[in-house]
Protein backbone atom coordinates (compact mmCIF):
# COMPACT_ATOMS: atom_id res chain seq x y z
CA UNK A 1 0.00 0.00 0.00
CA UNK A 2 1.82 3.10 -1.25
CA UNK A 3 -0.15 5.39 1.09
CA UNK A 4 1.68 3.99 4.14
CA UNK A 5 4.99 4.96 2.52
CA UNK A 6 3.99 8.62 2.17
CA UNK A 7 4.14 11.43 4.71
CA UNK A 8 0.75 12.55 6.06
CA UNK A 9 -0.24 15.46 8.32
CA UNK A 10 -1.81 14.27 11.55
CA UNK A 11 -2.15 17.34 13.82
CA UNK A 12 -1.45 21.08 13.94
CA UNK A 13 1.78 21.76 15.84
CA UNK A 14 0.06 24.43 17.94
CA UNK A 15 -2.31 21.77 19.32
CA UNK A 16 0.48 19.46 20.50
CA UNK A 17 1.45 20.93 23.85
CA UNK A 18 3.00 19.48 27.02
CA UNK A 19 0.76 16.41 27.17
CA UNK A 20 0.74 13.48 24.72
CA UNK A 21 -2.06 13.40 22.14
CA UNK A 22 -3.92 10.54 20.44
CA UNK A 23 -4.49 10.49 16.66
CA UNK A 24 -5.38 7.91 14.01
CA UNK A 25 -3.56 7.43 10.70
CA UNK A 26 -4.52 4.82 8.12
CA UNK A 27 -6.03 2.57 10.75
CA UNK A 28 -3.11 2.90 13.18
CA UNK A 29 -3.65 4.48 16.60
CA UNK A 30 -0.78 6.86 17.38
CA UNK A 31 0.42 8.81 20.37
CA UNK A 32 2.18 12.08 19.57
CA UNK A 33 4.44 13.75 22.08
CA UNK A 34 7.11 16.41 21.95
CA UNK A 35 10.51 16.02 23.55
CA UNK A 36 11.65 19.41 24.93
CA UNK A 37 14.90 20.86 23.60
CA UNK A 38 17.76 20.26 26.05
CA UNK A 39 19.62 23.42 25.02
CA UNK A 40 19.28 26.43 22.72
CA UNK A 41 21.19 24.67 19.93
CA UNK A 42 18.51 21.99 19.45
CA UNK A 43 14.87 22.14 18.39
CA UNK A 44 12.19 20.17 20.24
CA UNK A 45 11.75 16.66 18.83
CA UNK A 46 8.32 15.29 17.98
CA UNK A 47 7.57 11.58 18.35
CA UNK A 48 4.85 9.35 16.89
CA UNK A 49 4.48 5.91 18.47
CA UNK A 50 1.86 3.19 18.44
CA UNK A 51 -0.62 4.22 21.14
CA UNK A 52 -0.20 1.02 23.13
CA UNK A 53 2.09 0.15 26.00
CA UNK A 54 3.89 -3.15 25.23
CA UNK A 55 3.45 -4.20 28.87
CA UNK A 56 -0.35 -4.48 29.30
CA UNK A 57 -1.75 -2.59 26.31
CA UNK A 58 -2.85 0.66 27.97
CA UNK A 59 -3.01 3.80 25.83
CA UNK A 60 0.24 5.75 26.15
CA UNK A 61 -1.65 8.90 25.16
CA UNK A 62 -3.20 8.84 28.64
CA UNK A 63 0.26 9.08 30.20
CA UNK A 64 2.60 12.04 30.64
CA UNK A 65 5.91 13.40 29.35
CA UNK A 66 8.84 13.40 31.81
CA UNK A 67 11.77 15.75 31.18
CA UNK A 68 14.30 13.45 32.84
CA UNK A 69 17.96 14.21 33.55
CA UNK A 70 19.01 11.49 31.09
CA UNK A 71 16.55 12.48 28.35
CA UNK A 72 12.82 12.93 27.84
CA UNK A 73 10.57 9.96 28.54
CA UNK A 74 6.95 9.01 28.00
CA UNK A 75 5.36 7.45 31.07
CA UNK A 76 2.62 4.82 30.77
CA UNK A 77 -0.51 5.74 32.81
CA UNK A 78 -1.05 2.16 34.03
CA UNK A 79 2.16 1.02 35.76
CA UNK A 80 4.43 4.02 35.19
CA UNK A 81 6.81 2.31 32.78
CA UNK A 82 9.02 4.92 31.15
CA UNK A 83 10.01 4.86 27.46
CA UNK A 84 12.94 6.73 25.96
CA UNK A 85 12.85 9.63 23.56
CA UNK A 86 15.65 10.45 21.09
CA UNK A 87 18.09 11.76 23.68
CA UNK A 88 17.59 9.10 26.35
CA UNK A 89 20.53 7.17 27.82
CA UNK A 90 20.76 4.39 30.38
CA UNK A 91 21.85 6.14 33.63
CA UNK A 92 24.08 3.30 34.87
CA UNK A 93 26.08 2.86 31.69
CA UNK A 94 25.62 6.05 29.69
CA UNK A 95 25.01 4.36 26.32
CA UNK A 96 22.27 5.67 24.04
CA UNK A 97 19.11 3.62 23.78
CA UNK A 98 16.80 3.12 20.79
CA UNK A 99 13.77 5.38 20.53
CA UNK A 100 10.83 3.84 22.41
CA UNK A 101 13.01 1.54 24.56
CA UNK A 102 11.78 1.01 28.11
CA UNK A 103 14.28 2.57 30.52
CA UNK A 104 12.56 2.29 33.91
CA UNK A 105 10.04 -0.02 35.61
CA UNK A 106 9.02 1.61 38.93
CA UNK A 107 7.79 -1.65 40.49
CA UNK A 108 11.24 -3.22 39.86
CA UNK A 109 13.71 -0.31 39.89
CA UNK A 110 16.84 -2.52 39.51
CA UNK A 111 15.42 -4.37 36.51
CA UNK A 112 17.16 -3.56 33.20
CA UNK A 113 14.50 -3.99 30.48
CA UNK A 114 15.70 -5.89 27.38
CA UNK A 115 15.40 -4.50 23.86
CA UNK A 116 12.11 -6.34 23.37
CA UNK A 117 10.49 -4.05 25.97
CA UNK A 118 9.85 -1.13 23.63
CA UNK A 119 7.13 0.97 22.08
CA UNK A 120 6.77 0.94 18.29
CA UNK A 121 8.07 4.22 16.85
CA UNK A 122 7.44 5.85 13.46
CA UNK A 123 9.15 8.72 11.66
CA UNK A 124 7.71 12.14 12.52
CA UNK A 125 8.63 15.72 11.58
CA UNK A 126 7.14 19.19 11.90
CA UNK A 127 6.57 21.10 8.65
CA UNK A 128 4.32 24.02 7.67
CA UNK A 129 2.73 24.21 11.11
CA UNK A 130 1.74 20.52 11.09
CA UNK A 131 3.08 17.25 12.47
CA UNK A 132 3.74 14.76 9.64
CA UNK A 133 4.09 10.99 10.10
CA UNK A 134 5.20 8.16 7.80
CA UNK A 135 4.25 4.60 8.74
CA UNK A 136 6.65 2.73 6.42
CA UNK A 137 9.99 3.44 4.78
CA UNK A 138 9.48 4.04 1.04
CA UNK A 139 10.18 1.45 -1.62
CA UNK A 140 12.10 3.55 -4.15
CA UNK A 141 10.76 1.43 -6.99
CA UNK A 142 7.22 2.55 -6.08
CA UNK A 143 7.62 5.98 -4.49
CA UNK A 144 9.12 8.84 -6.55
CA UNK A 145 12.01 10.66 -4.87
CA UNK A 146 9.94 13.85 -4.54
CA UNK A 147 7.51 11.98 -2.26
CA UNK A 148 10.13 10.74 0.20
CA UNK A 149 9.83 14.06 2.07
CA UNK A 150 6.75 16.07 3.09
CA UNK A 151 5.50 18.47 0.39
CA UNK A 152 7.46 21.69 -0.07
CA UNK A 153 5.53 24.92 0.60
CA UNK A 154 8.10 27.66 0.05
CA UNK A 155 6.18 30.70 1.43
CA UNK A 156 6.03 28.98 4.82
CA UNK A 157 9.83 29.08 5.07
CA UNK A 158 10.09 32.75 4.04
CA UNK A 159 9.83 35.18 7.02
CA UNK A 160 8.53 37.92 4.69
CA UNK A 161 5.21 36.07 4.46
CA UNK A 162 2.67 36.03 7.32
CA UNK A 163 1.66 32.44 8.11
CA UNK A 164 -1.18 30.72 9.90
CA UNK A 165 -2.97 27.37 10.09
CA UNK A 166 -6.72 26.98 9.56
CA UNK A 167 -8.56 23.86 10.66
CA UNK A 168 -8.85 21.01 11.32
CA UNK A 169 -11.86 20.36 9.09
CA UNK A 170 -13.33 16.86 9.38
CA UNK A 171 -15.07 15.94 6.13
CA UNK A 172 -17.18 12.94 5.14
CA UNK A 173 -15.63 12.43 1.74
CA UNK A 174 -12.41 10.97 0.40
CA UNK A 175 -9.15 12.92 0.35
CA UNK A 176 -8.99 12.83 -3.49
CA UNK A 177 -12.51 14.31 -3.78
CA UNK A 178 -11.42 17.18 -1.53
CA UNK A 179 -8.21 17.80 -3.50
CA UNK A 180 -10.13 17.86 -6.77
CA UNK A 181 -12.58 20.41 -5.34
CA UNK A 182 -9.64 22.61 -4.33
CA UNK A 183 -8.31 22.50 -7.90
CA UNK A 184 -11.68 23.39 -9.45
CA UNK A 185 -12.11 27.03 -10.53
CA UNK A 186 -15.44 26.60 -12.28
CA UNK A 187 -17.50 26.04 -9.12
CA UNK A 188 -16.63 29.49 -7.69
CA UNK A 189 -19.59 31.33 -9.24
CA UNK A 190 -22.08 28.84 -7.83
CA UNK A 191 -20.81 27.42 -4.54
CA UNK A 192 -19.01 30.64 -3.51
CA UNK A 193 -21.25 33.20 -5.20
CA UNK A 194 -20.58 36.68 -3.82
CA UNK A 195 -17.29 35.54 -2.27
CA UNK A 196 -14.99 33.87 -4.80
CA UNK A 197 -17.22 34.06 -7.86
CA UNK A 198 -20.38 35.27 -9.57
CA UNK A 199 -22.83 33.53 -11.89
CA UNK A 200 -22.55 36.48 -14.26
CA UNK A 201 -18.78 35.89 -14.51
CA UNK A 202 -18.72 32.07 -14.55
CA UNK A 203 -16.20 31.70 -17.38
CA UNK A 204 -12.67 30.76 -16.32
CA UNK A 205 -9.30 30.59 -18.02
CA UNK A 206 -7.97 27.08 -17.37
CA UNK A 207 -4.37 28.04 -18.12
CA UNK A 208 -1.60 25.57 -18.96
CA UNK A 209 -1.49 22.14 -17.32
CA UNK A 210 1.87 20.46 -16.73
CA UNK A 211 2.27 16.78 -15.83
CA UNK A 212 5.46 15.02 -14.79
CA UNK A 213 7.29 12.99 -12.20
CA UNK A 214 7.08 15.81 -9.65
CA UNK A 215 3.28 15.83 -9.74
CA UNK A 216 0.84 18.13 -11.52
CA UNK A 217 0.80 21.91 -11.97
CA UNK A 218 -1.27 24.51 -13.79
CA UNK A 219 -0.04 27.97 -14.73
CA UNK A 220 -1.74 31.16 -15.89
CA UNK A 221 -5.32 30.29 -14.94
CA UNK A 222 -7.75 33.06 -13.99
CA UNK A 223 -11.17 33.53 -12.44
CA UNK A 224 -13.25 36.66 -11.80
CA UNK A 225 -13.91 37.19 -8.13
CA UNK A 226 -16.05 39.73 -6.26
CA UNK A 227 -14.05 39.15 -3.05
CA UNK A 228 -10.74 37.46 -3.75
CA UNK A 229 -9.41 37.65 -0.18
CA UNK A 230 -10.56 38.61 3.32
CA UNK A 231 -9.87 42.36 3.02
CA UNK A 232 -10.92 42.86 -0.61
CA UNK A 233 -13.29 45.78 -1.31
CA UNK A 234 -14.10 45.17 -4.98
CA UNK A 235 -14.00 42.42 -7.57
CA UNK A 236 -11.64 41.66 -10.42
CA UNK A 237 -9.76 38.97 -12.30
CA UNK A 238 -7.48 36.94 -10.04
CA UNK A 239 -4.52 34.91 -11.32
CA UNK A 240 -4.04 31.41 -9.93
CA UNK A 241 -1.18 28.90 -10.00
CA UNK A 242 -1.76 25.38 -8.71
CA UNK A 243 0.60 22.58 -7.74
CA UNK A 244 -0.14 19.01 -6.64
CA UNK A 245 3.11 17.78 -5.02
CA UNK A 246 1.48 14.86 -3.15
CA UNK A 247 -1.62 12.69 -3.78
CA UNK A 248 -3.47 14.30 -0.85
CA UNK A 249 -2.04 17.84 -0.93
CA UNK A 250 -2.41 20.84 -3.22
CA UNK A 251 -0.98 24.35 -3.22
CA UNK A 252 -2.31 27.51 -4.85
CA UNK A 253 -0.64 30.86 -5.38
CA UNK A 254 -3.16 33.63 -5.77
CA UNK A 255 -2.33 37.11 -7.03
CA UNK A 256 -4.95 39.81 -6.65
CA UNK A 257 -6.07 42.26 -9.32
CA UNK A 258 -3.58 44.52 -11.09
CA UNK A 259 -2.37 47.32 -8.82
CA UNK A 260 -3.49 45.51 -5.64
CA UNK A 261 -0.51 44.65 -3.40
CA UNK A 262 -2.04 41.51 -1.87
CA UNK A 263 -0.76 38.01 -2.66
CA UNK A 264 -1.83 34.78 -1.00
CA UNK A 265 -0.52 31.23 -1.02
CA UNK A 266 -2.68 28.46 0.42
CA UNK A 267 -1.70 24.83 0.89
CA UNK A 268 -4.34 22.16 1.43
CA UNK A 269 -2.90 19.31 3.48
CA UNK A 270 -5.13 16.28 4.12
CA UNK A 271 -5.00 13.31 6.46
CA UNK A 272 -6.93 10.37 4.94
CA UNK A 273 -9.13 8.90 7.67
CA UNK A 274 -10.42 6.08 5.49
CA UNK A 275 -11.73 5.65 1.98
CA UNK A 276 -14.66 8.04 2.57
CA UNK A 277 -13.47 10.40 5.31
CA UNK A 278 -10.59 12.80 5.82
CA UNK A 279 -9.32 15.69 7.93
CA UNK A 280 -7.94 18.82 6.29
CA UNK A 281 -5.88 21.85 7.21
CA UNK A 282 -5.09 25.00 5.24
CA UNK A 283 -1.60 26.44 5.70
CA UNK A 284 -1.96 30.08 4.65
CA UNK A 285 0.76 32.57 3.76
CA UNK A 286 -0.06 36.15 2.83
CA UNK A 287 1.66 39.34 1.70
CA UNK A 288 0.02 42.73 2.05
CA UNK A 289 -3.30 41.59 3.53
CA UNK A 290 -4.13 43.88 6.46
CA UNK A 291 -6.73 41.54 7.94
CA UNK A 292 -5.77 40.07 11.30
CA UNK A 293 -5.33 36.33 11.81
CA UNK A 294 -8.85 35.80 13.14
CA UNK A 295 -10.36 37.57 10.13
CA UNK A 296 -8.30 35.40 7.79
CA UNK A 297 -9.40 32.25 9.60
CA UNK A 298 -13.03 33.38 9.60
CA UNK A 299 -12.87 33.97 5.85
CA UNK A 300 -11.38 30.53 5.23
CA UNK A 301 -13.92 28.91 7.56
CA UNK A 302 -16.77 30.61 5.69
CA UNK A 303 -15.47 29.49 2.29
CA UNK A 304 -14.99 25.92 3.49
CA UNK A 305 -18.47 25.88 5.03
CA UNK A 306 -19.82 26.54 1.53
CA UNK A 307 -17.76 23.67 0.07
CA UNK A 308 -18.56 21.09 2.74
CA UNK A 309 -22.20 20.19 1.89
CA UNK A 310 -21.35 19.94 -1.81
CA UNK A 311 -18.31 17.66 -1.48
CA UNK A 312 -20.09 15.53 1.13
CA UNK A 313 -23.02 15.13 -1.30
CA UNK A 314 -20.90 13.75 -4.15
CA UNK A 315 -21.52 10.12 -5.04
CA UNK A 316 -19.52 8.05 -4.82
CA UNK A 317 -17.45 9.58 -2.05
CA UNK A 318 -14.42 7.92 -3.57
CA UNK A 319 -12.98 9.43 -6.75
CA UNK A 320 -13.69 7.39 -9.93
CA UNK A 321 -10.38 7.06 -11.76
CA UNK A 322 -10.38 3.46 -12.97
CA UNK A 323 -11.92 2.15 -16.17
CA UNK A 324 -13.35 -0.74 -14.16
CA UNK A 325 -15.00 1.43 -11.51
CA UNK A 326 -18.37 1.04 -13.24
CA UNK A 327 -19.07 4.70 -12.55
CA UNK A 328 -18.97 7.15 -15.42
CA UNK A 329 -18.38 10.85 -14.87
CA UNK A 330 -18.41 13.15 -17.90
CA UNK A 331 -15.97 16.03 -18.28
CA UNK A 332 -15.89 19.56 -19.69
CA UNK A 333 -13.11 21.88 -20.94
CA UNK A 334 -12.74 23.47 -17.49
CA UNK A 335 -11.87 20.07 -15.96
CA UNK A 336 -8.37 19.86 -17.44
CA UNK A 337 -6.60 20.22 -14.08
CA UNK A 338 -8.80 17.71 -12.25
CA UNK A 339 -8.39 15.21 -15.08
CA UNK A 340 -4.61 15.60 -14.87
CA UNK A 341 -4.87 14.98 -11.10
CA UNK A 342 -6.80 11.76 -11.75
CA UNK A 343 -4.09 10.57 -14.13
CA UNK A 344 -1.47 11.40 -11.47
CA UNK A 345 -3.23 9.17 -8.92
CA UNK A 346 -3.42 6.38 -11.48
CA UNK A 347 0.31 6.65 -12.27
CA UNK A 348 1.20 6.44 -8.57
CA UNK A 349 -1.06 3.47 -7.94
CA UNK A 350 -3.03 5.21 -5.18
CA UNK A 351 -5.85 2.98 -3.96
CA UNK A 352 -7.20 4.79 -0.88
CA UNK A 353 -10.15 7.06 -1.61
CA UNK A 354 -10.47 6.11 -5.28
CA UNK A 355 -12.45 3.58 -7.28
C-alpha positions in Angstrom: 0.0 0.0 0.0 1.8 3.1 -1.2 -0.2 5.4 1.1 1.7 4.0 4.1 5.0 5.0 2.5 4.0 8.6 2.2 4.1 11.4 4.7 0.7 12.6 6.1 -0.2 15.5 8.3 -1.8 14.3 11.6 -2.1 17.3 13.8 -1.4 21.1 13.9 1.8 21.8 15.8 0.1 24.4 17.9 -2.3 21.8 19.3 0.5 19.5 20.5 1.5 20.9 23.8 3.0 19.5 27.0 0.8 16.4 27.2 0.7 13.5 24.7 -2.1 13.4 22.1 -3.9 10.5 20.4 -4.5 10.5 16.7 -5.4 7.9 14.0 -3.6 7.4 10.7 -4.5 4.8 8.1 -6.0 2.6 10.8 -3.1 2.9 13.2 -3.6 4.5 16.6 -0.8 6.9 17.4 0.4 8.8 20.4 2.2 12.1 19.6 4.4 13.8 22.1 7.1 16.4 22.0 10.5 16.0 23.6 11.7 19.4 24.9 14.9 20.9 23.6 17.8 20.3 26.1 19.6 23.4 25.0 19.3 26.4 22.7 21.2 24.7 19.9 18.5 22.0 19.4 14.9 22.1 18.4 12.2 20.2 20.2 11.8 16.7 18.8 8.3 15.3 18.0 7.6 11.6 18.3 4.8 9.4 16.9 4.5 5.9 18.5 1.9 3.2 18.4 -0.6 4.2 21.1 -0.2 1.0 23.1 2.1 0.1 26.0 3.9 -3.1 25.2 3.4 -4.2 28.9 -0.4 -4.5 29.3 -1.8 -2.6 26.3 -2.8 0.7 28.0 -3.0 3.8 25.8 0.2 5.7 26.1 -1.7 8.9 25.2 -3.2 8.8 28.6 0.3 9.1 30.2 2.6 12.0 30.6 5.9 13.4 29.4 8.8 13.4 31.8 11.8 15.7 31.2 14.3 13.5 32.8 18.0 14.2 33.5 19.0 11.5 31.1 16.5 12.5 28.3 12.8 12.9 27.8 10.6 10.0 28.5 6.9 9.0 28.0 5.4 7.5 31.1 2.6 4.8 30.8 -0.5 5.7 32.8 -1.0 2.2 34.0 2.2 1.0 35.8 4.4 4.0 35.2 6.8 2.3 32.8 9.0 4.9 31.1 10.0 4.9 27.5 12.9 6.7 26.0 12.8 9.6 23.6 15.6 10.4 21.1 18.1 11.8 23.7 17.6 9.1 26.3 20.5 7.2 27.8 20.8 4.4 30.4 21.9 6.1 33.6 24.1 3.3 34.9 26.1 2.9 31.7 25.6 6.0 29.7 25.0 4.4 26.3 22.3 5.7 24.0 19.1 3.6 23.8 16.8 3.1 20.8 13.8 5.4 20.5 10.8 3.8 22.4 13.0 1.5 24.6 11.8 1.0 28.1 14.3 2.6 30.5 12.6 2.3 33.9 10.0 0.0 35.6 9.0 1.6 38.9 7.8 -1.7 40.5 11.2 -3.2 39.9 13.7 -0.3 39.9 16.8 -2.5 39.5 15.4 -4.4 36.5 17.2 -3.6 33.2 14.5 -4.0 30.5 15.7 -5.9 27.4 15.4 -4.5 23.9 12.1 -6.3 23.4 10.5 -4.0 26.0 9.9 -1.1 23.6 7.1 1.0 22.1 6.8 0.9 18.3 8.1 4.2 16.8 7.4 5.8 13.5 9.1 8.7 11.7 7.7 12.1 12.5 8.6 15.7 11.6 7.1 19.2 11.9 6.6 21.1 8.7 4.3 24.0 7.7 2.7 24.2 11.1 1.7 20.5 11.1 3.1 17.3 12.5 3.7 14.8 9.6 4.1 11.0 10.1 5.2 8.2 7.8 4.2 4.6 8.7 6.6 2.7 6.4 10.0 3.4 4.8 9.5 4.0 1.0 10.2 1.5 -1.6 12.1 3.6 -4.1 10.8 1.4 -7.0 7.2 2.6 -6.1 7.6 6.0 -4.5 9.1 8.8 -6.6 12.0 10.7 -4.9 9.9 13.8 -4.5 7.5 12.0 -2.3 10.1 10.7 0.2 9.8 14.1 2.1 6.7 16.1 3.1 5.5 18.5 0.4 7.5 21.7 -0.1 5.5 24.9 0.6 8.1 27.7 0.1 6.2 30.7 1.4 6.0 29.0 4.8 9.8 29.1 5.1 10.1 32.8 4.0 9.8 35.2 7.0 8.5 37.9 4.7 5.2 36.1 4.5 2.7 36.0 7.3 1.7 32.4 8.1 -1.2 30.7 9.9 -3.0 27.4 10.1 -6.7 27.0 9.6 -8.6 23.9 10.7 -8.8 21.0 11.3 -11.9 20.4 9.1 -13.3 16.9 9.4 -15.1 15.9 6.1 -17.2 12.9 5.1 -15.6 12.4 1.7 -12.4 11.0 0.4 -9.2 12.9 0.4 -9.0 12.8 -3.5 -12.5 14.3 -3.8 -11.4 17.2 -1.5 -8.2 17.8 -3.5 -10.1 17.9 -6.8 -12.6 20.4 -5.3 -9.6 22.6 -4.3 -8.3 22.5 -7.9 -11.7 23.4 -9.5 -12.1 27.0 -10.5 -15.4 26.6 -12.3 -17.5 26.0 -9.1 -16.6 29.5 -7.7 -19.6 31.3 -9.2 -22.1 28.8 -7.8 -20.8 27.4 -4.5 -19.0 30.6 -3.5 -21.2 33.2 -5.2 -20.6 36.7 -3.8 -17.3 35.5 -2.3 -15.0 33.9 -4.8 -17.2 34.1 -7.9 -20.4 35.3 -9.6 -22.8 33.5 -11.9 -22.6 36.5 -14.3 -18.8 35.9 -14.5 -18.7 32.1 -14.5 -16.2 31.7 -17.4 -12.7 30.8 -16.3 -9.3 30.6 -18.0 -8.0 27.1 -17.4 -4.4 28.0 -18.1 -1.6 25.6 -19.0 -1.5 22.1 -17.3 1.9 20.5 -16.7 2.3 16.8 -15.8 5.5 15.0 -14.8 7.3 13.0 -12.2 7.1 15.8 -9.6 3.3 15.8 -9.7 0.8 18.1 -11.5 0.8 21.9 -12.0 -1.3 24.5 -13.8 0.0 28.0 -14.7 -1.7 31.2 -15.9 -5.3 30.3 -14.9 -7.7 33.1 -14.0 -11.2 33.5 -12.4 -13.3 36.7 -11.8 -13.9 37.2 -8.1 -16.1 39.7 -6.3 -14.0 39.1 -3.0 -10.7 37.5 -3.8 -9.4 37.7 -0.2 -10.6 38.6 3.3 -9.9 42.4 3.0 -10.9 42.9 -0.6 -13.3 45.8 -1.3 -14.1 45.2 -5.0 -14.0 42.4 -7.6 -11.6 41.7 -10.4 -9.8 39.0 -12.3 -7.5 36.9 -10.0 -4.5 34.9 -11.3 -4.0 31.4 -9.9 -1.2 28.9 -10.0 -1.8 25.4 -8.7 0.6 22.6 -7.7 -0.1 19.0 -6.6 3.1 17.8 -5.0 1.5 14.9 -3.1 -1.6 12.7 -3.8 -3.5 14.3 -0.8 -2.0 17.8 -0.9 -2.4 20.8 -3.2 -1.0 24.4 -3.2 -2.3 27.5 -4.9 -0.6 30.9 -5.4 -3.2 33.6 -5.8 -2.3 37.1 -7.0 -5.0 39.8 -6.7 -6.1 42.3 -9.3 -3.6 44.5 -11.1 -2.4 47.3 -8.8 -3.5 45.5 -5.6 -0.5 44.6 -3.4 -2.0 41.5 -1.9 -0.8 38.0 -2.7 -1.8 34.8 -1.0 -0.5 31.2 -1.0 -2.7 28.5 0.4 -1.7 24.8 0.9 -4.3 22.2 1.4 -2.9 19.3 3.5 -5.1 16.3 4.1 -5.0 13.3 6.5 -6.9 10.4 4.9 -9.1 8.9 7.7 -10.4 6.1 5.5 -11.7 5.6 2.0 -14.7 8.0 2.6 -13.5 10.4 5.3 -10.6 12.8 5.8 -9.3 15.7 7.9 -7.9 18.8 6.3 -5.9 21.9 7.2 -5.1 25.0 5.2 -1.6 26.4 5.7 -2.0 30.1 4.6 0.8 32.6 3.8 -0.1 36.2 2.8 1.7 39.3 1.7 0.0 42.7 2.0 -3.3 41.6 3.5 -4.1 43.9 6.5 -6.7 41.5 7.9 -5.8 40.1 11.3 -5.3 36.3 11.8 -8.8 35.8 13.1 -10.4 37.6 10.1 -8.3 35.4 7.8 -9.4 32.3 9.6 -13.0 33.4 9.6 -12.9 34.0 5.8 -11.4 30.5 5.2 -13.9 28.9 7.6 -16.8 30.6 5.7 -15.5 29.5 2.3 -15.0 25.9 3.5 -18.5 25.9 5.0 -19.8 26.5 1.5 -17.8 23.7 0.1 -18.6 21.1 2.7 -22.2 20.2 1.9 -21.3 19.9 -1.8 -18.3 17.7 -1.5 -20.1 15.5 1.1 -23.0 15.1 -1.3 -20.9 13.8 -4.2 -21.5 10.1 -5.0 -19.5 8.0 -4.8 -17.5 9.6 -2.0 -14.4 7.9 -3.6 -13.0 9.4 -6.8 -13.7 7.4 -9.9 -10.4 7.1 -11.8 -10.4 3.5 -13.0 -11.9 2.1 -16.2 -13.3 -0.7 -14.2 -15.0 1.4 -11.5 -18.4 1.0 -13.2 -19.1 4.7 -12.6 -19.0 7.1 -15.4 -18.4 10.9 -14.9 -18.4 13.2 -17.9 -16.0 16.0 -18.3 -15.9 19.6 -19.7 -13.1 21.9 -20.9 -12.7 23.5 -17.5 -11.9 20.1 -16.0 -8.4 19.9 -17.4 -6.6 20.2 -14.1 -8.8 17.7 -12.3 -8.4 15.2 -15.1 -4.6 15.6 -14.9 -4.9 15.0 -11.1 -6.8 11.8 -11.8 -4.1 10.6 -14.1 -1.5 11.4 -11.5 -3.2 9.2 -8.9 -3.4 6.4 -11.5 0.3 6.6 -12.3 1.2 6.4 -8.6 -1.1 3.5 -7.9 -3.0 5.2 -5.2 -5.8 3.0 -4.0 -7.2 4.8 -0.9 -10.2 7.1 -1.6 -10.5 6.1 -5.3 -12.4 3.6 -7.3 
